[in-house]
């Protein structure tokens, strides 16, 4: 079981935490929403929760709650820039279908 980061994603997270002046990593999980049923949820972590699983990738800690792990296990997070758009990309081997807008997915 693992969640990994590309070098670009790790660099982006590290820079943001440094600018923010606090934080120990990134929380990665899912929430029920959207056309296909689930969407990714990202937030910076100042303190670990008791049910967090912690993965370290490229020197950055990624916190995943136990309920989200079955949905995101094996996912690689990347950070991309395409023209004026930039953001995280999720390469999740568990996804069976995504909605047309790409904001939600189904396992």
ZANU-230208 format. One record per residue (C-alpha): y, x, z; residue in three letters. Coordinates in Angstrom, 2 decimals, always signed. Layout:
ZANU-230208
@yy Y	xx X	zz Z	aa ALA
...
end
This chain:
ZANU-230208
@yy +0.00	xx +0.00	zz +0.00	aa UNK
@yy +3.37	xx +1.39	zz -0.95	aa UNK
@yy +6.86	xx +0.74	zz -2.23	aa UNK
@yy +8.49	xx +3.63	zz -4.08	aa UNK
@yy +11.92	xx +4.61	zz -5.40	aa UNK
@yy +12.86	xx +6.50	zz -8.51	aa UNK
@yy +15.09	xx +9.51	zz -8.06	aa UNK
@yy +18.10	xx +7.51	zz -9.33	aa UNK
@yy +17.48	xx +4.67	zz -6.87	aa UNK
@yy +17.08	xx +7.08	zz -3.95	aa UNK
@yy +20.27	xx +8.91	zz -4.91	aa UNK
@yy +22.22	xx +5.62	zz -5.12	aa UNK
@yy +20.94	xx +4.42	zz -1.73	aa UNK
@yy +21.66	xx +7.77	zz -0.06	aa UNK
@yy +25.21	xx +7.85	zz -1.43	aa UNK
@yy +25.87	xx +4.28	zz -0.33	aa UNK
@yy +24.56	xx +4.92	zz +3.20	aa UNK
@yy +26.73	xx +8.04	zz +3.39	aa UNK
@yy +29.86	xx +6.12	zz +2.28	aa UNK
@yy +28.99	xx +3.29	zz +4.66	aa UNK
@yy +28.85	xx +5.77	zz +7.52	aa UNK
@yy +25.74	xx +4.27	zz +9.11	aa UNK
@yy +22.26	xx +3.05	zz +8.28	aa UNK
@yy +18.73	xx +4.37	zz +8.26	aa UNK
@yy +17.43	xx +2.99	zz +4.97	aa UNK
@yy +16.97	xx -0.02	zz +2.71	aa UNK
@yy +15.23	xx -3.31	zz +3.55	aa UNK
@yy +13.27	xx -4.73	zz +0.62	aa UNK
@yy +11.70	xx -8.16	zz +0.72	aa UNK
@yy +11.41	xx -11.55	zz -0.92	aa UNK
@yy +12.82	xx -15.00	zz -0.28	aa UNK
@yy +11.90	xx -18.40	zz -1.66	aa UNK
@yy +14.46	xx -19.41	zz -4.29	aa UNK
@yy +15.18	xx -19.75	zz -8.00	aa UNK
@yy +13.40	xx -21.28	zz -10.97	aa UNK
@yy +10.15	xx -19.36	zz -10.54	aa UNK
@yy +9.92	xx -19.56	zz -6.75	aa UNK
@yy +10.76	xx -16.11	zz -5.35	aa UNK
@yy +13.58	xx -13.60	zz -5.54	aa UNK
@yy +14.05	xx -10.07	zz -4.24	aa UNK
@yy +16.20	xx -9.46	zz -1.21	aa UNK
@yy +17.85	xx -6.09	zz -0.49	aa UNK
@yy +19.98	xx -5.06	zz +2.47	aa UNK
@yy +20.84	xx -1.87	zz +4.26	aa UNK
@yy +19.12	xx -1.27	zz +7.60	aa UNK
@yy +20.83	xx -0.12	zz +10.76	aa UNK
@yy +17.87	xx -0.83	zz +13.06	aa UNK
@yy +14.17	xx -1.37	zz +12.31	aa UNK
@yy +12.56	xx -4.72	zz +13.13	aa UNK
@yy +9.28	xx -4.86	zz +15.08	aa UNK
@yy +7.23	xx -6.14	zz +12.11	aa UNK
@yy +8.66	xx -3.65	zz +9.58	aa UNK
@yy +6.41	xx -1.36	zz +7.61	aa UNK
@yy +8.24	xx +1.81	zz +6.64	aa UNK
@yy +7.68	xx +3.71	zz +3.42	aa UNK
@yy +9.45	xx +6.95	zz +2.64	aa UNK
@yy +10.15	xx +7.76	zz -0.99	aa UNK
@yy +12.34	xx +10.51	zz -2.39	aa UNK
@yy +13.60	xx +11.15	zz +1.16	aa UNK
@yy +14.77	xx +7.54	zz +1.71	aa UNK
@yy +13.18	xx +5.04	zz +4.09	aa UNK
@yy +12.28	xx +1.62	zz +2.66	aa UNK
@yy +11.64	xx -1.12	zz +5.23	aa UNK
@yy +9.41	xx -4.06	zz +4.26	aa UNK
@yy +8.59	xx -6.96	zz +6.56	aa UNK
@yy +4.90	xx -7.83	zz +6.87	aa UNK
@yy +5.32	xx -11.24	zz +5.19	aa UNK
@yy +6.93	xx -9.74	zz +2.08	aa UNK
@yy +4.47	xx -6.87	zz +1.63	aa UNK
@yy +1.79	xx -8.81	zz -0.31	aa UNK
@yy +4.46	xx -9.78	zz -2.87	aa UNK
@yy +6.06	xx -6.34	zz -3.28	aa UNK
@yy +3.15	xx -3.95	zz -2.69	aa UNK
@yy +3.08	xx -1.37	zz -5.49	aa UNK
@yy +6.68	xx -2.03	zz -6.58	aa UNK
@yy +8.88	xx +0.78	zz -7.83	aa UNK
@yy +12.65	xx +0.31	zz -7.48	aa UNK
@yy +14.90	xx +1.94	zz -10.03	aa UNK
@yy +18.68	xx +1.96	zz -10.35	aa UNK
@yy +20.03	xx +1.57	zz -13.86	aa UNK
@yy +23.31	xx +1.35	zz -15.74	aa UNK
@yy +23.50	xx -0.46	zz -19.04	aa UNK
@yy +27.01	xx -0.68	zz -20.44	aa UNK
@yy +29.18	xx -2.27	zz -17.76	aa UNK
@yy +26.18	xx -3.58	zz -15.80	aa UNK
@yy +24.44	xx -1.64	zz -13.09	aa UNK
@yy +21.93	xx -2.49	zz -10.42	aa UNK
@yy +18.39	xx -2.27	zz -9.14	aa UNK
@yy +15.40	xx -2.89	zz -11.40	aa UNK
@yy +12.07	xx -3.87	zz -9.94	aa UNK
@yy +8.77	xx -2.80	zz -11.50	aa UNK
@yy +6.33	xx -5.02	zz -9.61	aa UNK
@yy +2.70	xx -5.04	zz -10.79	aa UNK
@yy +2.09	xx -8.35	zz -8.95	aa UNK
@yy +4.53	xx -10.47	zz -10.99	aa UNK
@yy +2.86	xx -13.01	zz -13.26	aa UNK
@yy +6.00	xx -14.69	zz -14.65	aa UNK
@yy +9.80	xx -14.52	zz -14.43	aa UNK
@yy +12.44	xx -17.14	zz -15.06	aa UNK
@yy +14.63	xx -17.00	zz -18.16	aa UNK
@yy +17.59	xx -15.53	zz -16.32	aa UNK
@yy +15.40	xx -12.87	zz -14.66	aa UNK
@yy +16.59	xx -13.67	zz -11.14	aa UNK
@yy +13.32	xx -15.05	zz -9.80	aa UNK
@yy +9.61	xx -14.50	zz -10.28	aa UNK
@yy +6.17	xx -15.91	zz -9.59	aa UNK
@yy +3.11	xx -14.11	zz -8.22	aa UNK
end
